[in-house]
Amino acid sequence: MNTLTTSLKPYSREWLLSDRPTSRKQARLGRAYIIWRRFSENRLALAGLGIILALVLVAIFADVLAPHSPVQGDLRNARLLPPGTAGYWLGTDDQGRDILSRLIHGSRLTLFVVGLVAIIAAPVGLIIGTVSGYAGGWVDAVLMRITDIFLAFPKLVLALALVAALGPGIENAVLAIALTSWPPYARIARAETMTFRNSDFIAAVQLMGASPLRIVLKHVMPLCMSSLIVRVTLDMAGIILTAAGLGFLGLGAQPPLPEWGAMIASGRRFILDQWWVAAMPGIAILVVSLGFNLLGDGLRDALDPKEAGQ
């Protein structure tokens, strides 16, 4: 069997699906290929991935795609124009600014918020959860009680309190959302850690003389990453809605930044007659949130270890 495995062409399907990989690289690539194959079988997950990739591309090429300035309008000739009028595909707002251009540039703020919150909250939750689950005892009790305190407050209410204390602004909004988003990640990491804390391979690593820090960093955290990635992806929609809520209340991105929640707030006065001012950013939030939810569901199914045996 080893001779057959080594004779297979590298990166071929048979090489990736070999049940006896000859290297760690082959094992990792084979697992990644299996995960992608299960993920690609879910059409809704592919649709979610397409939405997110489109959002990223729009954010990257916003300067090229936007037909007008996102912050400068024409009050005399272009105020509250309906969609499709005079080259304004999605209409204009009360300042004569092109809504499509503001949505395109607002995608950058959306990705900025989502990315920074994930970069800040996920590692914090992973560290606290794995340390708590592996150490146990009073360390576990203290860290989990701190986590319970954060979980006791609704996320939006706690974010509002933090932003009110720090001051309005997109940076403070990101920090507030991140500080309210890490407790669920800590809970998941702790539960995952406790399932294999007393397993044989952890005991073998301990007998080899590995320190607790090395065990947590090198062996425990990698095993928690799959569940954490799924939860982070599913939470993206909630992060977007929280950021939009802060922007709607005037505590997030400040004018004239084209933040989608702030755009809804500025258009609520015209919701009956000029519905497009508030509806277009609302549709953008809906589509992007749906994309992240579909992507998260697909990743959950693809990374589910129960599916591996089927």
Backbone hydrogen bonds, N-H to C=O, Kabsch-Sander energy under -0.5 kcal/mol:
donor,donor_aa,acceptor,acceptor_aa,energy
5,T,1,M,-2.5
6,T,2,N,-2.6
7,S,3,T,-1.3
8,L,4,L,-0.7
8,L,5,T,-0.9
12,S,9,K,-1.9
16,L,12,S,-2.3
17,L,13,R,-2.0
18,S,15,W,-0.7
27,A,23,S,-1.9
28,R,24,R,-2.8
29,L,25,K,-2.7
30,G,26,Q,-2.3
31,R,27,A,-2.2
32,A,28,R,-2.5
33,Y,29,L,-2.3
34,I,30,G,-2.1
35,I,31,R,-2.5
36,W,32,A,-2.5
37,R,33,Y,-2.3
38,R,34,I,-2.3
39,F,35,I,-2.6
40,S,36,W,-3.0
41,E,37,R,-0.7
42,N,39,F,-1.5
43,R,41,E,-0.8
46,L,42,N,-1.9
47,A,43,R,-2.2
48,G,44,L,-2.3
49,L,45,A,-2.5
50,G,46,L,-2.3
51,I,47,A,-2.1
52,I,48,G,-2.2
53,L,49,L,-2.6
54,A,50,G,-2.3
55,L,51,I,-2.2
56,V,52,I,-2.3
57,L,53,L,-2.5
58,V,54,A,-2.6
59,A,55,L,-2.3
60,I,56,V,-2.3
61,F,57,L,-2.5
62,A,59,A,-0.9
64,V,61,F,-0.5
65,L,61,F,-2.7
66,A,62,A,-2.4
74,D,96,G,-1.5
75,L,73,G,-0.5
78,A,74,D,-2.5
80,L,78,A,-0.5
80,L,93,D,-2.2
81,L,78,A,-0.7
84,G,88,Y,-2.1
85,T,82,P,-1.3
85,T,88,Y,-0.9
86,A,84,G,-0.5
88,Y,85,T,-2.3
89,W,87,G,-1.0
91,G,88,Y,-1.0
92,T,81,L,-2.0
93,D,97,R,-1.6
96,G,93,D,-1.7
98,D,69,S,-0.6
99,I,91,G,-2.3
102,R,98,D,-1.7
103,L,99,I,-2.5
104,I,100,L,-2.5
105,H,101,S,-2.3
106,G,102,R,-2.0
107,S,103,L,-1.1
107,S,104,I,-0.6
108,R,105,H,-1.0
109,L,105,H,-0.8
110,T,106,G,-2.1
111,L,107,S,-2.4
112,F,108,R,-2.4
113,V,109,L,-2.5
114,V,110,T,-2.6
115,G,111,L,-2.9
116,L,112,F,-2.1
117,V,113,V,-2.3
118,A,114,V,-2.1
119,I,115,G,-2.4
120,I,116,L,-2.2
121,A,117,V,-3.1
122,A,118,A,-1.3
124,V,120,I,-1.3
125,G,121,A,-2.7
126,L,122,A,-2.5
127,I,123,P,-2.7
128,I,124,V,-2.4
129,G,125,G,-2.4
130,T,126,L,-2.4
131,V,127,I,-2.3
132,S,128,I,-2.2
133,G,129,G,-2.6
134,Y,130,T,-2.4
135,A,131,V,-2.5
136,G,132,S,-1.9
139,V,136,G,-0.9
140,D,136,G,-1.2
141,A,137,G,-2.0
142,V,138,W,-2.6
143,L,139,V,-2.4
144,M,140,D,-2.4
145,R,141,A,-1.8
146,I,142,V,-1.9
147,T,143,L,-2.0
148,D,144,M,-2.3
149,I,145,R,-1.8
150,F,146,I,-1.7
151,L,147,T,-2.2
152,A,148,D,-1.4
153,F,150,F,-0.9
158,L,154,P,-2.6
159,A,155,K,-2.5
160,L,156,L,-2.3
161,A,157,V,-2.1
162,L,158,L,-2.3
163,V,159,A,-2.6
164,A,160,L,-2.4
165,A,161,A,-1.7
166,L,162,L,-2.5
167,G,163,V,-3.1
169,G,251,L,-1.3
173,A,169,G,-2.0
174,V,170,I,-2.2
175,L,171,E,-2.2
176,A,172,N,-2.4
177,I,173,A,-2.5
178,A,174,V,-2.4
179,L,175,L,-2.2
180,T,176,A,-1.0
181,S,177,I,-0.6
181,S,178,A,-0.9
182,W,178,A,-0.9
185,Y,181,S,-0.6
186,A,182,W,-2.0
187,R,183,P,-2.2
188,I,184,P,-2.1
189,A,185,Y,-2.5
190,R,186,A,-2.4
191,A,187,R,-2.3
192,E,188,I,-2.5
193,T,189,A,-2.4
194,M,190,R,-2.4
195,T,191,A,-1.0
196,F,192,E,-0.8
196,F,193,T,-0.7
197,R,193,T,-0.6
199,S,196,F,-1.2
203,A,199,S,-1.9
204,A,200,D,-2.4
205,V,201,F,-1.9
206,Q,202,I,-2.2
207,L,203,A,-2.2
208,M,204,A,-1.4
209,G,206,Q,-1.6
210,A,205,V,-1.8
215,I,211,S,-2.4
216,V,212,P,-2.5
217,L,213,L,-2.5
218,K,214,R,-3.0
219,H,215,I,-1.8
220,V,215,I,-2.2
221,M,216,V,-2.7
223,L,219,H,-0.6
223,L,220,V,-0.5
224,C,220,V,-0.9
224,C,221,M,-1.1
225,M,221,M,-0.7
225,M,222,P,-0.7
228,L,224,C,-1.9
229,I,225,M,-2.9
230,V,226,S,-1.9
231,R,227,S,-2.2
232,V,228,L,-2.7
233,T,229,I,-2.4
234,L,230,V,-2.3
235,D,231,R,-1.9
236,M,232,V,-0.7
236,M,233,T,-0.8
239,I,235,D,-2.4
240,I,236,M,-2.5
241,L,237,A,-2.2
242,T,238,G,-2.4
243,A,239,I,-2.7
244,A,240,I,-2.5
245,G,241,L,-2.3
246,L,242,T,-2.4
247,G,243,A,-2.4
248,F,244,A,-2.6
249,L,245,G,-1.7
250,G,247,G,-1.0
251,L,246,L,-2.9
252,G,246,L,-1.1
257,L,254,Q,-2.0
259,E,257,L,-2.0
263,M,259,E,-2.1
264,I,260,W,-1.8
265,A,261,G,-2.0
266,S,262,A,-2.2
267,G,263,M,-1.2
268,R,264,I,-0.8
268,R,265,A,-0.7
270,F,267,G,-1.3
271,I,268,R,-1.0
274,Q,270,F,-1.6
275,W,273,D,-0.7
277,V,274,Q,-1.3
278,A,275,W,-0.7
279,A,275,W,-2.3
280,M,276,W,-1.8
282,G,278,A,-1.3
283,I,279,A,-2.6
284,A,280,M,-2.0
285,I,281,P,-2.2
286,L,282,G,-2.2
287,V,283,I,-2.7
288,V,284,A,-2.3
289,S,285,I,-2.5
290,L,286,L,-2.4
291,G,287,V,-2.3
292,F,288,V,-2.2
293,N,289,S,-2.2
294,L,290,L,-2.7
295,L,291,G,-2.4
296,G,292,F,-2.6
297,D,293,N,-2.4
298,G,294,L,-2.1
299,L,295,L,-2.4
300,R,296,G,-2.4
301,D,297,D,-2.0
302,A,298,G,-2.4
303,L,299,L,-2.6
304,D,300,R,-0.5
307,E,304,D,-1.3
308,A,304,D,-0.7
308,A,305,P,-0.5
309,G,305,P,-0.6
310,Q,307,E,-1.2
